[in-house]
Amino acid sequence: MINTHLCRLTSADFQKEIDGKKTDLIILSNKNKAEVAITNYGGSIVAIMVPDAKGNMANVIQGHDNIDDCIKSPEPFLSTLVGRYGNRICHGKFSLDNKEYQLAINNGPNHLHGGPTGFHARVWDIIESTPQSVSLSYTSQDGEEGFPGTLVMTVKYTWTDANELFIEYEGTTDKKTIVNMTSHGFFSLAGIADPTPSAMDLICEINADYFLPIDENSIPTGIIQKVEGTPFDFRTPHIIGARIDNTEDIQIKNGAGYDHCYVLNKKEPGEFSFAAKVTDPISKRVMEVYTTEPGLQFYSDNWADGYKGQHGATFPRRSAVCFEAQHFPDSPNHPYFPSVVLVPGQVYTQKTMYKFDIDK
């Protein structure tokens, strides 16, 4: 059978049975013939095929081209869903109703992104699929990775004719718990290649007057600091790489570059609003981010080492940027951060959108 998909990915390469559940590949296509490819293993986005200013289509998100490489990826969170708790929790400890919980430790002394067998490493059920959308569901059992409560999470991806990728989350629990979902897309607007070009020449704008400084273990200090006068000021468009090696800045040093949560400017909590924009000056591709979340983790891909990805592409250090819409890191241990507590009868919701366009 001839592969007619632009991304050159096939379902057969993503089909496997893991613990009695089957993995697969879903390819969404819009009227522009632009594509998004998603596997239900970790909800990973393995391709986003969009044009540059000359109409050339390329994959602008880092991923693999088969299920085995997804499973054993050197970057376990490569463009996957992240949960039950995105980002870090100090020493993996938090308390609810005076009971302390201990989570898996998988990032120095901390818990990161739901733990080693978090939502990124689970097979999600495909519950609904259309040519331009797919809904995935996963039930996280009480005690999984140390979290209380059985959490039922549904994530819907919708690919519009305007080249907008909506990711909508809904979750319910049977016991008081904490939830902080995100999608950890590693975006390479120049297109993945061998090697994938540096993302440090991208022009970036982030709609935030404040960010969260971190300690040497990447845990928020608790201070909410103005970006003004720091390398973290992207209120007006700025080249990402211009200040990323400012070794005199302790925050750049602590993050090995950018790996910080921005406090997004919001008129009201939960408002679906503009968060960030990046432009590739060569291809003229543009990506805008909109979200209901209070925070946006900006990560400059500081730890990649040139490992192999899709169709022979390689992913060197800082060849991608991540904009992870979420609540703040370590929120359960900072009472004045926006709450991440979910109780029975409530519904966890989040909506984030990545829009792809051409710089006019």
DARABEL-V456715 format. One record per backbone hydrogen bond with DSSP energy under -0.5 kcal/mol. CO is the residue of the C=O (numbers start at 0). NH is the residue of the N-H. E is the energy in kcal/mol with one decimal. If there is no record, write none. Layout:
[[CO NH E] [CO NH E]]
//
This chain:
[[1 3 -0.8] [4 7 -1.4] [9 12 -0.8] [10 13 -2.1] [11 14 -1.0] [12 66 -2.6] [13 15 -0.6] [15 17 -0.6] [15 22 -3.0] [17 20 -1.9] [20 17 -3.3] [22 15 -0.5] [23 39 -1.2] [25 27 -0.6] [25 37 -2.9] [27 35 -2.2] [29 32 -2.1] [33 29 -1.9] [34 48 -2.5] [35 27 -3.4] [36 45 -2.2] [36 46 -1.4] [37 25 -3.3] [39 41 -1.1] [39 123 -3.0] [40 43 -1.2] [41 80 -3.0] [43 38 -2.5] [43 45 -0.8] [46 36 -2.6] [47 49 -0.8] [47 59 -2.3] [48 34 -1.2] [49 57 -1.7] [51 54 -1.9] [55 51 -1.4] [57 49 -1.9] [57 59 -0.6] [58 191 -2.2] [59 187 -2.4] [62 309 -1.9] [65 69 -1.6] [66 70 -2.3] [67 71 -2.0] [69 72 -1.0] [73 75 -0.7] [74 77 -1.9] [76 78 -0.9] [76 79 -1.2] [78 44 -2.8] [79 183 -3.3] [81 181 -1.6] [82 118 -2.0] [83 179 -2.6] [84 113 -1.0] [86 112 -1.8] [87 329 -2.3] [88 91 -2.3] [88 110 -2.2] [89 92 -2.1] [91 102 -3.2] [93 100 -3.3] [95 98 -1.9] [97 99 -0.5] [98 95 -2.3] [100 93 -1.5] [100 102 -0.5] [103 105 -0.6] [106 109 -2.2] [109 105 -1.8] [109 106 -1.7] [110 88 -2.0] [111 114 -2.2] [112 82 -0.6] [114 117 -1.7] [117 120 -2.0] [118 121 -1.1] [121 41 -2.9] [121 123 -0.7] [124 126 -0.9] [124 136 -2.2] [127 134 -3.0] [129 132 -0.9] [130 28 -2.0] [131 158 -3.0] [132 129 -3.1] [133 156 -3.0] [134 126 -2.3] [134 127 -1.2] [135 154 -2.8] [136 124 -3.1] [137 139 -0.6] [137 152 -2.8] [138 140 -0.7] [139 150 -2.5] [140 143 -2.4] [142 145 -2.4] [143 146 -2.0] [144 103 -1.0] [146 142 -2.7] [148 150 -0.7] [149 151 -0.5] [149 173 -1.0] [150 139 -3.2] [150 152 -0.6] [151 171 -1.8] [152 137 -2.6] [153 169 -2.3] [154 135 -3.1] [155 167 -2.5] [156 133 -2.2] [157 159 -0.6] [157 165 -2.7] [159 162 -1.4] [162 355 -2.6] [163 159 -2.6] [163 165 -0.7] [164 353 -2.3] [165 157 -2.2] [166 351 -2.3] [167 155 -2.9] [168 349 -1.4] [169 153 -3.1] [170 347 -3.2] [171 151 -2.8] [176 341 -2.6] [179 85 -3.7] [181 81 -2.8] [182 184 -0.8] [183 78 -1.7] [184 186 -0.8] [185 61 -2.9] [186 320 -1.8] [187 190 -2.1] [190 196 -0.5] [192 194 -0.5] [192 195 -0.6] [192 313 -2.2] [194 193 -0.5] [198 201 -1.3] [199 240 -2.9] [201 203 -0.6] [201 239 -2.5] [202 278 -2.1] [203 237 -2.2] [204 276 -2.4] [205 207 -2.1] [206 264 -2.6] [208 226 -2.4] [208 227 -0.5] [209 262 -2.3] [210 212 -0.7] [210 224 -2.2] [212 220 -2.1] [214 217 -2.1] [218 214 -2.3] [222 212 -0.5] [222 224 -0.6] [224 210 -2.6] [226 229 -2.1] [229 232 -1.4] [231 233 -1.1] [233 205 -2.4] [237 203 -3.2] [238 241 -1.2] [239 242 -0.7] [242 245 -1.4] [244 246 -1.9] [245 248 -2.1] [247 249 -0.7] [248 252 -2.1] [249 253 -2.8] [250 254 -1.9] [251 255 -0.6] [251 256 -2.2] [252 255 -0.9] [256 258 -0.6] [257 299 -2.6] [259 261 -0.5] [259 297 -2.8] [260 211 -2.3] [261 263 -1.0] [261 295 -1.6] [262 208 -0.5] [262 209 -0.8] [267 270 -1.7] [270 272 -0.9] [272 290 -2.2] [274 206 -3.0] [275 288 -2.9] [276 204 -2.5] [277 286 -2.5] [278 202 -2.7] [278 280 -0.7] [279 283 -2.1] [282 52 -2.5] [283 358 -3.2] [284 279 -2.7] [285 356 -2.4] [286 277 -2.5] [287 354 -2.8] [288 274 -3.4] [288 275 -1.4] [289 352 -2.9] [290 272 -2.0] [291 269 -0.5] [293 263 -2.1] [294 325 -2.3] [295 261 -2.6] [295 297 -0.7] [296 298 -0.7] [296 323 -2.5] [297 259 -1.5] [298 321 -2.5] [300 317 -2.9] [306 314 -2.4] [308 311 -1.0] [309 312 -2.5] [312 308 -3.5] [313 195 -2.2] [313 315 -0.6] [314 305 -2.1] [314 306 -0.7] [315 318 -1.4] [317 198 -2.9] [320 186 -2.6] [321 298 -2.0] [322 324 -0.9] [323 296 -2.6] [325 294 -2.0] [327 330 -1.1] [329 332 -1.6] [330 333 -2.2] [333 336 -2.4] [339 178 -2.4] [341 176 -2.6] [342 345 -2.2] [347 170 -1.8] [349 168 -2.8] [350 291 -1.7] [351 166 -3.1] [352 289 -2.3] [352 354 -0.5] [353 164 -3.1] [354 287 -2.5] [356 285 -2.6] [357 359 -0.6]]
//
